[in-house]
């Protein structure tokens, strides 16, 4: 057995969770080792070559605001960007970026290699080592032992992963990378319940064999927010995406071959994502629909490969050929990579504290898809928080648990450790009850102070943040100025379809009107010319939705009262009379930290919470 250097933190896995975790701990001054199966898979975009989207862009902006890397890296690798739900309210508007997957990997690997305190090693972790029940190191398949005080498991979909295409099964990770075959046994031996989940990916086709002339163009947008608040120059849209649809011929091909589908034939045992189903699941579940949208998205600027979003499948190769060639514009296309399903091991996230530390083993953290989530953004967010909390634990400082009213990250982690998941978890705006407050345009205002306090936000980034705060304050002050140019005012109101004003008005009065946007004011008046677009968007939202925001603030105040009533970790809920037996069992299993978390546990009723509140008030009065 070989013994090597001692590290403070060891991160297992170099996907999006692993990258954020190791960067966070290294930037917080801890000697960190990153173990990866393959250096070529660092931050690999294994499925869709895009980052962001509904609710996911909020996560990326929050990662950035706390001092993470995903937003910075995505902006540098952007080849197209759009704002989703732009016709709807600001609570659901979300940036979606097509990223060059090759340059994204290169930029992130470069960030890791340049990072002080961070050491990278290509090796497969075989066993997590403990001493007297506490983390002490990691052993590789080659017998090397790396000592550490904290381990963060970020294995993504690589644990005992299998690629499935029809009746063909291969032990492999995404894109043909190696799978991790030994670590599950160690994780299980340490007391963690193992689940089996499934996800999939569509075909990649050669761009020169697609008839783009018959497809609908999906261009990017220039005048929208970037992911990172420190990106100085917005990326240009240099790629085009296209829209096409499946048809009745496609659907018939799939229906006629469902008996050959590993999903319906029993070969696939893992539970798949409900909100990102395979094409065969769509055909079965939505049998009344005549077509489904397919988006053609370039994988990178240096390759002809095109990702066919919406056509995820595990059907045999000959069926894939038939159904792809039945689609308009793809009749003669050449498939470069076959679609496949992938099964993998993950843990029961209810066995984690809100810090993402294991309840079973002190010093062992889990982050990313190993916790049962799907998506790059959810993984990156968890990795960042695991890296932060692992570091704070070693530094003897209070760890950070973001509340549901502070961040989408708080919603994500609270859902995982309080409700758990029996399918790959995907973040959605509907999961966030305070989504109007948790917007992508104010992520830095919500979280950068936290990032600065723990040492992840550097001096230059913090200076930009303080300048933005001043800019916003200046904007609010300018809003109260009286409008003196009556001619420009009259023209603006006419263009916006608003009624003429009979009395004087301020810019604040104007922006309160439903049809008036800041861009209209900027067009007609020179007052806000030097204010950044993202600050104008923030101020406009704060004014137009101030009534709704006040209402959410009141709800948050009520929530905070519940969150402050802490529950002892050694409390035996079976001894509390009045609690239903199901609630007693679930409360004992999860051991919520406070009344707020207890109220969100599935199966715990409002009546149970009332009993618990009465009990705890009596409990604290006796102390």
ZIBELFEN-V373338 format. One record per backbone hydrogen bond with DSSP energy under -0.5 kcal/mol. NH is the residue of the N-H (numbers start at 1). CO is the residue of the C=O. E is the energy in kcal/mol with one decimal. If there is no record, write none. Layout:
((NH & CO & E) (NH & CO & E))
This chain:
((2 & 143 & -1.1) (4 & 145 & -2.1) (7 & 147 & -3.1) (8 & 31 & -1.8) (9 & 31 & -2.1) (10 & 150 & -2.1) (11 & 33 & -3.0) (12 & 10 & -0.5) (12 & 152 & -2.9) (13 & 11 & -0.7) (13 & 35 & -3.2) (15 & 154 & -0.6) (19 & 15 & -2.6) (20 & 16 & -1.5) (21 & 17 & -2.5) (22 & 18 & -2.6) (23 & 19 & -2.0) (24 & 20 & -2.1) (25 & 21 & -2.1) (26 & 22 & -2.2) (27 & 23 & -2.6) (28 & 24 & -1.4) (29 & 26 & -1.6) (30 & 25 & -2.3) (32 & 30 & -0.5) (32 & 117 & -3.1) (33 & 9 & -2.6) (34 & 119 & -3.1) (35 & 11 & -2.9) (35 & 33 & -0.6) (36 & 34 & -0.5) (36 & 121 & -2.2) (41 & 38 & -1.9) (42 & 39 & -1.0) (43 & 14 & -2.8) (44 & 41 & -1.8) (46 & 44 & -1.6) (50 & 48 & -1.3) (51 & 97 & -2.4) (53 & 95 & -3.0) (57 & 53 & -2.5) (59 & 55 & -1.0) (60 & 56 & -1.9) (61 & 57 & -2.5) (62 & 58 & -1.9) (63 & 59 & -2.5) (64 & 60 & -2.2) (65 & 61 & -2.3) (66 & 62 & -1.7) (67 & 64 & -1.4) (68 & 63 & -3.1) (73 & 69 & -2.6) (74 & 70 & -2.5) (75 & 71 & -2.2) (76 & 72 & -1.5) (77 & 73 & -1.5) (78 & 74 & -0.6) (78 & 75 & -0.7) (79 & 98 & -3.0) (80 & 98 & -1.3) (82 & 96 & -2.2) (84 & 82 & -0.6) (84 & 94 & -3.6) (86 & 83 & -0.7) (88 & 85 & -1.7) (92 & 89 & -1.4) (93 & 89 & -0.6) (94 & 84 & -1.7) (96 & 82 & -2.7) (97 & 51 & -2.9) (98 & 80 & -3.2) (99 & 49 & -2.2) (99 & 97 & -0.7) (100 & 77 & -2.9) (101 & 99 & -1.0) (101 & 299 & -2.4) (104 & 100 & -2.7) (105 & 101 & -1.6) (106 & 102 & -1.9) (107 & 103 & -3.1) (108 & 104 & -2.3) (109 & 105 & -2.5) (110 & 106 & -2.2) (111 & 107 & -2.1) (112 & 108 & -2.2) (113 & 109 & -2.6) (114 & 110 & -1.9) (115 & 111 & -0.8) (115 & 112 & -0.6) (118 & 115 & -1.3) (119 & 32 & -2.7) (121 & 34 & -2.8) (123 & 36 & -1.7) (123 & 121 & -1.0) (125 & 123 & -0.6) (126 & 139 & -3.1) (127 & 139 & -2.1) (129 & 127 & -0.6) (129 & 137 & -2.9) (131 & 134 & -3.0) (134 & 131 & -1.2) (135 & 362 & -1.9) (136 & 129 & -2.6) (137 & 129 & -1.4) (138 & 146 & -2.4) (139 & 127 & -2.9) (140 & 144 & -2.5) (141 & 124 & -2.0) (143 & 140 & -1.8) (145 & 2 & -2.3) (146 & 138 & -2.8) (146 & 144 & -0.5) (147 & 5 & -0.7) (147 & 145 & -0.6) (148 & 136 & -1.8) (149 & 8 & -1.4) (150 & 8 & -1.4) (151 & 363 & -2.5) (152 & 10 & -2.8) (153 & 151 & -0.5) (153 & 365 & -3.1) (154 & 12 & -2.9) (154 & 152 & -0.6) (158 & 155 & -2.1) (160 & 158 & -0.6) (160 & 180 & -3.1) (161 & 158 & -1.2) (162 & 343 & -2.0) (163 & 170 & -3.1) (164 & 341 & -2.8) (165 & 168 & -2.4) (166 & 314 & -3.4) (168 & 165 & -2.4) (169 & 167 & -0.5) (170 & 163 & -2.2) (172 & 161 & -0.7) (172 & 170 & -1.1) (173 & 177 & -4.1) (176 & 173 & -1.4) (177 & 174 & -2.2) (180 & 158 & -2.9) (181 & 179 & -0.7) (186 & 182 & -0.9) (187 & 183 & -2.4) (188 & 184 & -2.9) (189 & 185 & -2.3) (190 & 186 & -1.3) (191 & 188 & -2.1) (192 & 187 & -1.5) (195 & 346 & -3.5) (197 & 195 & -0.5) (197 & 344 & -2.2) (198 & 271 & -2.4) (199 & 342 & -2.3) (201 & 340 & -2.2) (204 & 337 & -2.0) (205 & 306 & -2.4) (206 & 334 & -2.5) (207 & 304 & -2.1) (209 & 206 & -1.8) (210 & 207 & -1.4) (211 & 329 & -2.6) (212 & 210 & -1.3) (214 & 211 & -1.2) (215 & 212 & -1.6) (216 & 243 & -2.0) (217 & 215 & -0.5) (218 & 241 & -3.0) (221 & 81 & -3.3) (224 & 222 & -1.7) (228 & 71 & -0.5) (231 & 228 & -0.8) (234 & 232 & -0.5) (238 & 79 & -2.0) (238 & 236 & -0.9) (239 & 79 & -1.8) (241 & 218 & -1.2) (242 & 296 & -1.7) (243 & 216 & -2.8) (244 & 294 & -2.7) (246 & 292 & -2.4) (251 & 247 & -2.4) (252 & 248 & -2.3) (253 & 249 & -2.2) (254 & 250 & -1.9) (255 & 251 & -2.8) (256 & 252 & -2.6) (257 & 253 & -0.6) (257 & 254 & -1.0) (258 & 255 & -1.2) (260 & 257 & -1.8) (261 & 258 & -1.3) (264 & 261 & -0.5) (265 & 261 & -1.7) (267 & 262 & -0.7) (268 & 262 & -2.5) (269 & 267 & -0.6) (271 & 196 & -1.9) (276 & 273 & -0.7) (279 & 312 & -3.3) (282 & 278 & -2.0) (283 & 279 & -2.1) (284 & 280 & -1.8) (285 & 281 & -3.3) (286 & 282 & -2.8) (287 & 284 & -0.7) (289 & 286 & -1.8) (294 & 244 & -2.8) (295 & 309 & -1.8) (296 & 242 & -3.0) (297 & 295 & -0.7) (297 & 307 & -2.6) (299 & 305 & -2.2) (303 & 300 & -0.7) (306 & 205 & -2.1) (307 & 297 & -3.3) (308 & 203 & -1.6) (309 & 295 & -2.4) (309 & 307 & -1.1) (311 & 308 & -1.5) (313 & 201 & -0.9) (320 & 316 & -2.2) (321 & 317 & -2.3) (322 & 318 & -1.7) (323 & 319 & -2.7) (324 & 320 & -2.4) (325 & 321 & -2.2) (326 & 322 & -0.7) (327 & 324 & -1.5) (328 & 245 & -0.7) (330 & 327 & -2.1) (333 & 330 & -1.3) (335 & 333 & -0.5) (336 & 204 & -2.6) (336 & 334 & -0.6) (337 & 204 & -1.8) (340 & 201 & -1.5) (341 & 164 & -2.4) (342 & 199 & -3.2) (343 & 162 & -2.1) (344 & 197 & -2.3) (345 & 159 & -2.3) (346 & 195 & -2.1) (347 & 370 & -3.2) (348 & 193 & -1.6) (349 & 347 & -0.8) (351 & 348 & -1.9) (352 & 349 & -1.5) (353 & 357 & -3.0) (356 & 353 & -2.5) (358 & 364 & -3.7) (359 & 351 & -2.7) (362 & 133 & -0.6) (364 & 361 & -1.8) (365 & 151 & -3.1) (365 & 363 & -0.6) (366 & 356 & -2.0) (367 & 153 & -2.4) (371 & 368 & -2.3) (372 & 369 & -1.8) (373 & 368 & -0.7) (374 & 425 & -2.9) (379 & 375 & -1.4) (380 & 376 & -2.9) (381 & 377 & -2.3) (382 & 378 & -1.8) (383 & 379 & -2.8) (384 & 380 & -2.3) (385 & 381 & -2.0) (386 & 382 & -2.8) (387 & 383 & -2.6) (388 & 384 & -2.4) (389 & 385 & -2.8) (390 & 386 & -2.6) (391 & 387 & -1.7) (392 & 388 & -2.6) (393 & 389 & -2.3) (394 & 390 & -1.8) (395 & 391 & -1.9) (396 & 393 & -1.1) (397 & 392 & -2.8) (401 & 399 & -0.5) (406 & 403 & -1.4) (407 & 403 & -1.5) (411 & 407 & -1.4) (412 & 408 & -3.0) (413 & 409 & -2.4) (414 & 410 & -2.2) (415 & 411 & -2.6) (416 & 412 & -1.9) (417 & 413 & -2.5) (418 & 414 & -1.7) (419 & 414 & -0.5) (419 & 415 & -2.0) (420 & 415 & -1.6) (425 & 372 & -2.7) (431 & 428 & -1.5) (432 & 429 & -1.3) (433 & 431 & -0.8) (435 & 432 & -1.2) (437 & 434 & -1.3) (438 & 434 & -1.7) (439 & 437 & -1.4) (442 & 439 & -0.7) (443 & 440 & -0.7) (446 & 442 & -1.5) (447 & 443 & -1.9) (448 & 444 & -2.2) (451 & 447 & -2.1) (452 & 448 & -2.5) (453 & 449 & -2.2) (454 & 450 & -1.9) (455 & 451 & -0.6) (455 & 452 & -0.7) (456 & 451 & -2.4) (457 & 451 & -1.6) (458 & 456 & -0.7) (462 & 458 & -2.5) (463 & 459 & -2.1) (464 & 460 & -1.8) (465 & 461 & -1.9) (466 & 462 & -2.4) (467 & 463 & -2.1) (468 & 464 & -2.0) (469 & 465 & -2.1) (470 & 466 & -2.0) (471 & 467 & -2.2) (472 & 468 & -2.4) (473 & 469 & -2.2) (474 & 470 & -2.6) (475 & 471 & -2.1) (476 & 472 & -2.2) (477 & 473 & -1.9) (478 & 474 & -2.4) (479 & 475 & -1.5) (480 & 476 & -0.6) (480 & 477 & -1.0) (481 & 478 & -1.7) (483 & 505 & -2.7) (484 & 482 & -0.6) (486 & 484 & -1.5) (489 & 485 & -2.0) (490 & 486 & -2.6) (491 & 487 & -2.1) (492 & 488 & -2.4) (493 & 489 & -2.4) (494 & 490 & -1.9) (495 & 491 & -2.4) (496 & 492 & -2.0) (497 & 493 & -0.5) (497 & 494 & -0.9) (498 & 493 & -2.8) (507 & 479 & -0.6) (507 & 481 & -1.1) (508 & 479 & -2.4) (510 & 506 & -1.5) (511 & 507 & -2.5) (512 & 508 & -1.3) (513 & 509 & -0.5) (513 & 510 & -1.6) (516 & 513 & -1.1) (517 & 515 & -0.5) (520 & 517 & -0.8) (521 & 517 & -1.5) (522 & 518 & -3.0) (523 & 519 & -1.6) (524 & 520 & -1.4) (525 & 521 & -2.5) (529 & 526 & -1.1) (531 & 528 & -1.6) (536 & 532 & -1.9) (537 & 533 & -2.3) (538 & 534 & -1.9) (539 & 535 & -2.5) (540 & 536 & -2.6) (541 & 537 & -2.1) (542 & 538 & -2.3) (543 & 539 & -1.9) (544 & 540 & -2.8) (545 & 541 & -2.1) (546 & 543 & -1.2) (549 & 545 & -2.6) (550 & 546 & -2.1) (551 & 547 & -1.6) (552 & 548 & -2.2) (553 & 549 & -2.2) (554 & 550 & -1.8) (555 & 551 & -1.8) (556 & 552 & -2.5) (557 & 553 & -2.1) (558 & 554 & -1.6) (559 & 555 & -2.2) (560 & 556 & -2.7) (561 & 557 & -1.0) (562 & 558 & -1.2) (563 & 559 & -2.3) (564 & 560 & -1.5) (565 & 561 & -0.7) (565 & 562 & -0.8) (566 & 564 & -1.4) (567 & 593 & -2.6) (571 & 568 & -1.4) (573 & 571 & -0.9) (575 & 572 & -1.7) (576 & 573 & -1.3) (577 & 575 & -0.8) (579 & 576 & -1.3) (584 & 580 & -2.5) (585 & 581 & -2.2) (586 & 582 & -2.4) (587 & 583 & -2.9) (588 & 584 & -1.9) (589 & 585 & -2.1) (590 & 586 & -2.5) (591 & 587 & -2.4) (595 & 562 & -0.9) (595 & 565 & -2.0) (596 & 562 & -0.9) (598 & 594 & -2.1) (599 & 595 & -2.2) (600 & 596 & -0.6) (600 & 597 & -1.1) (601 & 598 & -1.3) (604 & 601 & -2.1) (605 & 603 & -0.7) (609 & 605 & -1.9) (610 & 606 & -2.1) (611 & 607 & -1.9) (612 & 608 & -2.4) (613 & 609 & -2.7) (614 & 610 & -2.1) (615 & 611 & -2.3) (616 & 612 & -2.7) (617 & 613 & -2.3) (618 & 614 & -1.9) (619 & 615 & -2.4) (620 & 616 & -2.8) (621 & 617 & -1.7) (622 & 618 & -1.2) (623 & 619 & -0.5) (623 & 620 & -0.6))
